[in-house]
Amino acid sequence: MFEYEILVVILLISFMGLIFTGFPLAWVLGGVSFVFMVLSLILLNGFNVDTYFLDDWNDFGIIVDRIWAQMQNWVLVALPMFVFMGLMLDRSGVADRLMANFTKLFGALRGGLALTVILIGVLLAASTGIVGASVVLLAMLALPPMMDARYNKSLATGVVASSGTLGILIPPSIMLVIMADQLSLPVGDLFMGAVFPGLILGALYVGYVIIAALIRPDIAPAPEKAGHVGWRNVLGVVWSIVPPLLLILAVLGSIFAGIATPTEASGIGALGATVLAAANRRLTLEVLRRVCRETMLTTSFIFGIFLGATAFALVMRSLGGDEFIGGLLTGLDVEPWVVVLIILFIAFIAGFFLDWLEISLIILPLVAPVVKDLGFDLIWFTVLFATTLQTSFLTPPVGFSLFYLKGVAPPGITIGHIYKGVVPFVILQIIAIALVFWFEDIVLWLPDQMYNSTR
């Protein structure tokens, strides 16, 4: 197996290196897979080495069956529906109303605008999993008033970037849908398991802003002329919260109660977001056309990577890559929980250079069987892994939220302000990872409760 171990290492290094060439990821995955399939047949067959199941050119045709099986998975139908739901909700005007009413309620407080951004980020996260759209929307709504209120630029950008990424963890999350497909896990269980980690992350953000504003009032000052907060402001907030809450209840409530499958619930969410846009008089043929087009492009991008990742996984496993990596991890003379920490550290470092999608499709399927063999609950580990991938949106040089934010930030905000601003929030994300790691019930309590109530 020595020759194949060398090819596995070269395969991984080649993939990592080619990512930085700027080629589309799907082509990189597919191209690397084909080249190393050829190398394994030409170079190593002459040594009479066990080639697992890629013994001749025709064996690579297995990829067609694998792709067909993956495309028949009904869970993946939820993916374009949730994408449509998120994009339509961003155009529905719900966030504008939330921002206006929350600002009236919390704007008079020190750090009130930052708290408003976080709370809206949590609500948007529970109704859309599109990070780019959420970051851009929050930046356009919140950064100008925060700059007018003389907020510290780093704090303002850090709050916006981190709050906009909550949607990738808080259900309904497209990342959890993809992870469920890769590991053959129930999407509903992952959704339930991710509820409390996502809310804890939001609570840590809120706590940080409150403490930072108390210690250094100059970074998040209260307005000089604050208006009176009355019952009308409270009712305005409640009224603006009701529509997204009803949408969240319709989608997640139907899944958790066992009334609808995630695929069916995604359709409900897409319809609900469209109804909200129509109710706010934001639904036009042009808006519908743009949302459908962006949904098609996003879904095509993801499924293109699916195809490349399927080929990559086939060649990797044919070279014994899964056994090689599993042997490396299980062969460590450490406690099982240390192995999990090593995996999380690898995912954290990979997040500096790779997007969450590549990590979910390539790294997660390789390490999850090892974790399961060590005796850990796979639902808990998957949610823990997803919590770790939150950091990939904020860590340079490939933190996509940072580039989304810089693209719409007002003049005067530099990439340096953004990098400095996200550091405390990355630390908060690491704290959330530690909490989920040490207290499994944060993830497993809700799925266990729902399971016991339906038995």
C-alpha positions in Angstrom: 0.0 0.0 0.0 3.0 2.3 0.2 2.7 3.5 -3.4 -1.0 4.3 -3.0 -0.3 6.2 0.3 2.1 8.4 -1.6 -0.6 9.0 -4.3 -3.2 9.9 -1.7 -0.9 12.5 -0.2 0.0 14.0 -3.6 -3.7 14.0 -4.5 -4.6 16.1 -1.5 -1.6 18.5 -2.0 -2.5 18.9 -5.7 -6.1 19.7 -4.9 -5.1 22.3 -2.2 -2.6 23.9 -4.6 -4.9 24.1 -7.6 -7.6 25.8 -5.6 -5.5 28.9 -5.6 -5.2 29.0 -9.4 -8.7 30.5 -9.7 -10.1 27.6 -11.6 -13.7 26.7 -10.8 -13.8 24.2 -7.9 -15.9 21.7 -9.8 -13.4 21.5 -12.6 -10.5 21.2 -10.1 -12.1 18.3 -8.3 -13.1 16.5 -11.6 -9.8 17.2 -13.3 -7.6 16.1 -10.4 -9.7 13.0 -10.0 -9.3 12.0 -13.7 -5.5 12.6 -13.7 -4.9 10.6 -10.6 -7.2 7.8 -11.8 -5.0 7.6 -14.9 -1.8 7.7 -12.8 -3.1 4.9 -10.5 -3.8 2.7 -13.5 -0.6 3.5 -15.5 2.0 3.8 -12.7 0.9 1.3 -10.1 -0.8 -1.6 -11.8 2.6 -2.7 -13.0 3.6 -3.3 -9.4 0.7 -5.7 -8.9 -0.6 -3.6 -6.0 -4.2 -4.1 -4.8 -6.1 -1.3 -6.5 -9.4 -1.7 -4.5 -12.0 -1.3 -7.3 -10.4 0.9 -10.0 -8.6 -1.9 -11.9 -9.2 -0.8 -15.4 -10.6 2.2 -17.4 -14.1 0.9 -17.4 -14.3 0.9 -13.5 -14.3 4.7 -13.6 -17.8 4.4 -15.1 -19.0 3.7 -11.5 -19.1 7.5 -11.3 -22.2 7.6 -13.5 -24.1 5.3 -11.1 -23.0 7.3 -8.1 -24.0 10.6 -9.6 -27.4 9.2 -10.6 -28.0 7.8 -7.1 -27.1 11.2 -5.6 -29.4 13.1 -8.0 -32.3 10.7 -7.0 -32.0 11.8 -3.3 -35.2 13.7 -2.5 -33.5 15.4 0.4 -31.5 17.5 -2.1 -34.8 18.9 -3.6 -34.9 21.0 -0.4 -31.7 22.8 -1.4 -33.0 25.0 -4.3 -36.2 25.6 -2.3 -34.3 26.9 0.7 -32.1 29.0 -1.6 -35.2 30.5 -3.2 -36.8 31.1 0.2 -33.7 33.0 1.4 -33.3 35.1 -1.7 -37.0 36.0 -1.8 -37.1 36.8 1.9 -34.1 39.2 1.4 -36.3 41.1 -1.2 -39.5 40.9 0.8 -38.8 44.0 2.9 -39.0 42.1 6.2 -35.5 43.0 7.2 -36.1 46.7 6.5 -39.1 46.7 8.8 -37.2 44.8 11.5 -34.3 47.3 11.3 -36.6 50.3 11.5 -38.6 49.0 14.5 -35.7 47.5 16.4 -33.8 50.7 16.0 -36.6 52.6 17.6 -36.6 50.2 20.5 -32.9 49.7 21.1 -31.4 52.7 19.4 -31.3 54.8 22.5 -29.2 52.3 24.3 -25.4 52.2 24.3 -24.6 49.6 21.7 -28.2 49.4 20.7 -27.6 49.5 16.9 -25.2 46.6 17.2 -27.7 44.6 19.3 -30.3 45.3 16.6 -28.1 43.9 13.9 -27.5 40.7 15.9 -31.1 40.1 16.7 -32.1 40.7 13.1 -29.3 38.4 12.1 -30.7 35.6 14.3 -34.2 36.1 12.8 -32.9 36.1 9.3 -30.8 33.1 10.0 -33.9 31.1 11.1 -35.6 31.9 7.8 -32.7 31.9 5.3 -29.4 30.1 4.9 -27.9 32.4 2.3 -24.9 34.0 4.0 -23.9 36.3 1.2 -27.3 37.9 0.9 -27.7 38.3 4.7 -24.3 40.0 5.1 -24.9 42.3 2.2 -28.4 43.2 3.4 -27.3 43.8 7.0 -24.4 45.9 5.8 -26.6 48.1 3.6 -29.2 48.5 6.3 -27.0 48.9 9.4 -23.6 50.3 8.5 -24.7 53.8 7.4 -26.6 54.5 10.7 -23.8 53.0 12.8 -21.3 55.2 11.1 -23.6 58.3 11.6 -23.8 57.3 15.3 -19.9 57.3 15.5 -19.6 53.6 16.1 -16.1 52.1 16.1 -15.6 50.9 12.5 -14.1 47.6 13.5 -16.9 46.8 16.0 -19.6 47.7 13.4 -18.1 45.6 10.6 -17.4 42.7 13.0 -21.0 42.7 14.2 -22.4 42.8 10.6 -20.1 40.1 9.2 -20.6 37.6 12.1 -24.3 38.1 12.4 -24.8 37.5 8.7 -23.1 34.1 9.0 -25.5 32.7 11.6 -27.8 31.5 8.8 -25.3 28.7 7.8 -25.8 27.1 11.2 -29.2 28.0 12.5 -31.8 25.9 10.7 -33.1 25.8 8.0 -29.4 25.6 6.9 -28.3 24.5 3.4 -25.0 23.4 5.0 -26.9 20.9 7.3 -28.9 19.7 4.3 -25.7 18.9 2.4 -24.1 17.3 5.5 -27.2 15.1 6.0 -26.9 13.9 2.4 -23.2 13.2 2.6 -23.5 11.1 5.9 -27.0 9.7 5.3 -28.4 11.4 8.4 -31.9 12.7 9.1 -32.1 16.4 8.2 -34.7 17.0 10.9 -32.3 15.7 13.6 -29.5 17.9 12.4 -31.9 20.9 12.3 -33.0 20.2 15.9 -29.5 19.6 17.1 -28.3 23.0 15.6 -31.0 25.1 17.2 -29.3 25.7 20.6 -25.7 26.0 19.3 -26.9 28.7 16.9 -28.8 30.5 19.7 -25.8 30.2 22.0 -23.6 31.8 19.4 -26.1 34.7 19.0 -26.2 35.1 22.8 -22.4 35.3 22.9 -22.5 38.0 20.4 -25.0 40.0 22.4 -23.0 39.5 25.6 -19.8 40.7 23.9 -21.4 43.9 22.6 -23.0 44.7 25.9 -19.7 44.2 27.8 -17.6 46.0 25.2 -20.0 49.0 25.2 -19.9 49.2 29.0 -16.1 49.0 29.2 -15.5 51.3 26.3 -18.5 53.6 25.8 -16.8 55.4 22.9 -16.9 52.4 20.5 -20.7 52.1 20.7 -22.1 55.4 21.9 -25.7 56.1 22.8 -27.3 58.8 20.6 -27.2 62.3 22.0 -30.9 62.9 21.5 -32.7 59.7 22.2 -36.4 59.5 21.7 -38.9 58.2 24.2 -39.5 54.5 24.0 -43.2 53.7 24.4 -45.6 50.9 23.9 -46.0 51.9 20.3 -42.4 51.1 19.7 -42.8 47.7 21.4 -45.9 46.9 19.4 -44.1 47.9 16.2 -41.3 45.4 17.0 -43.8 42.7 17.8 -45.7 43.3 14.6 -42.6 43.3 12.5 -41.4 40.0 14.1 -44.7 38.1 13.6 -44.3 37.5 9.8 -40.8 35.9 9.9 -41.8 34.0 13.1 -44.8 32.5 11.3 -42.5 31.5 8.4 -40.0 29.9 10.9 -42.9 28.1 12.6 -44.3 26.9 9.4 -40.9 25.5 8.2 -39.2 24.3 11.3 -42.3 23.6 13.3 -43.7 21.3 10.6 -40.3 19.4 10.5 -39.9 19.1 14.2 -43.5 18.0 14.7 -43.2 15.3 12.0 -45.9 16.9 10.0 -43.7 17.5 6.9 -40.4 16.2 5.6 -37.6 18.8 5.1 -38.3 18.7 1.4 -42.0 19.4 1.9 -41.2 22.1 4.4 -38.8 23.8 2.0 -41.6 24.2 -0.4 -43.7 25.8 2.3 -40.9 28.2 3.1 -40.5 29.2 -0.5 -44.2 29.9 -0.8 -44.3 31.7 2.5 -41.4 34.0 1.5 -43.1 34.8 -1.8 -46.4 35.6 0.1 -44.4 38.0 2.5 -42.9 39.7 -0.5 -46.3 40.2 -2.1 -47.8 41.4 1.2 -45.1 44.0 1.5 -45.7 45.0 -2.2 -42.2 44.0 -3.1 -43.1 41.1 -5.5 -42.8 42.0 -9.1 -42.1 40.0 -12.2 -38.6 41.4 -12.3 -38.0 40.4 -8.6 -39.3 36.9 -9.3 -37.1 36.6 -12.4 -34.0 37.6 -10.5 -34.7 35.3 -7.6 -35.3 32.4 -9.9 -32.2 33.1 -11.9 -30.0 33.5 -8.7 -31.5 30.3 -7.3 -30.7 28.5 -10.5 -27.1 29.8 -10.5 -26.5 29.0 -6.8 -28.0 25.5 -7.1 -26.0 24.8 -10.3 -22.8 25.9 -8.6 -23.4 23.6 -5.6 -24.4 20.6 -7.8 -21.4 21.1 -10.0 -19.2 20.8 -7.0 -21.3 17.8 -6.0 -20.3 16.1 -9.2 -16.6 16.9 -8.9 -16.6 15.8 -5.2 -18.3 12.5 -6.2 -15.4 11.8 -8.6 -12.8 12.9 -6.1 -14.3 10.7 -3.4 -14.4 7.7 -5.8 -10.7 8.1 -6.7 -9.7 8.8 -3.1 -11.4 5.7 -1.8 -10.0 3.6 -4.7 -6.5 4.6 -3.5 -7.4 3.6 0.0 -7.4 7.3 1.1 -10.3 6.8 3.6 -8.4 3.9 5.2 -5.2 5.8 5.2 -6.7 8.8 6.9 -8.7 6.7 9.3 -5.5 4.7 10.2 -3.6 7.9 10.9 -6.3 9.2 13.2 -7.1 5.9 15.0 -3.4 5.0 15.3 -2.7 8.1 17.4 -1.8 7.1 21.0 -4.3 9.6 22.5 -7.8 9.6 24.0 -10.7 9.4 21.6 -11.8 13.0 22.5 -8.4 14.2 21.5 -8.9 12.7 18.0 -12.1 14.7 17.7 -10.2 17.9 18.7 -7.6 17.2 16.1 -10.3 16.8 13.4 -11.9 20.1 14.5 -8.5 21.8 14.4 -7.9 20.5 10.9 -11.4 21.8 9.9 -10.6 25.2 11.5 -7.3 25.6 9.7 -8.8 24.4 6.4 -11.4 27.1 6.8 -8.7 29.7 6.3 -8.2 28.4 2.7 -11.3 26.4 1.8 -15.0 27.3 1.7 -17.4 25.4 3.9 -18.8 23.5 0.9 -15.4 21.9 0.0 -14.8 21.0 3.6 -18.3 19.4 3.9 -18.0 17.4 0.7 -14.3 16.3 1.1 -13.1 16.3 4.7 -16.3 15.5 6.6 -17.1 12.1 4.8 -13.5 11.0 5.4 -13.5 11.7 9.2 -17.1 11.0 10.2 -16.7 7.2 10.0 -13.6 7.4 12.3 -15.6 9.4 14.8 -18.5 7.0 14.7 -16.1 4.0 15.2 -14.7 5.8 18.3 -18.1 5.7 19.8 -19.3 9.3 19.4 -22.8 10.3 18.4 -22.7 11.3 14.7 -25.5 13.9 15.1 -23.5 15.6 17.8 -20.3 15.5 15.8 -21.9 16.8 12.6 -23.4 19.8 14.4 -20.1 20.3 16.2 -18.3 20.2 12.8 -20.9 22.6 11.4 -20.3 25.0 14.3 -16.6 24.9 13.6 -17.2 25.7 9.9 -18.8 29.0 11.0 -15.3 30.3 11.4 -14.5 29.7 7.7 -16.7 32.7 6.8 -14.7 35.1 9.0 -11.1 33.9 8.7 -8.9 35.4 6.1 -7.7 35.1 3.4 -10.8 33.2 2.0 -13.5 34.4 4.5 -16.3 35.1 2.1 -18.3 37.3 4.5 -15.3 39.7 4.7 -15.4 40.2 0.9 -19.2 40.5 0.8 -19.0 43.1 3.4 -16.1 45.1 1.8 -18.0 45.2 -1.5 -20.9 47.2 0.0 -19.2 49.0 2.9 -19.4 52.8 3.0 -16.3 54.8 2.1 -13.7 55.0 4.9 -14.1 51.3 5.9 -11.0 49.4 5.0 -10.3 45.7 4.8 -8.1 46.3 7.9 -11.1 47.5 9.9 -13.0 44.4 8.9 -10.1 42.0 9.7 -9.7 43.6 13.1 -13.4 43.6 13.8 -14.0 39.9 13.2 -11.2 38.7 15.6 -13.4 38.9 18.8 -16.2 37.1 17.0 -13.9 34.3 15.8 -12.9 33.9 19.5 -16.6 33.8 20.5 -17.2 31.1 17.8 -14.3 29.0 19.3 -16.0 29.4 22.8 -19.2 28.1 21.3 -17.4 25.2 19.8 -15.9 24.4 23.2 -19.3 24.5 24.8 -20.8 22.2 22.3 -17.8 19.9 22.6 -18.0 19.5 26.4 -21.8 19.5 26.7 -23.3 17.1 24.2 -26.8 17.7 25.5 -26.7 21.2 23.9 -27.0 19.3 20.6 -28.8 16.1 21.6 -31.4 17.3 24.1 -33.9 18.6 21.6 -33.7 15.6 19.2 -34.0 13.2 22.1 -37.0 15.1 23.5 -38.7 15.1 20.1 -37.9 11.4 19.6 -39.3 10.4 23.0 -42.5 12.4 22.5 -43.2 10.6 19.2 -42.5 7.1 20.4 
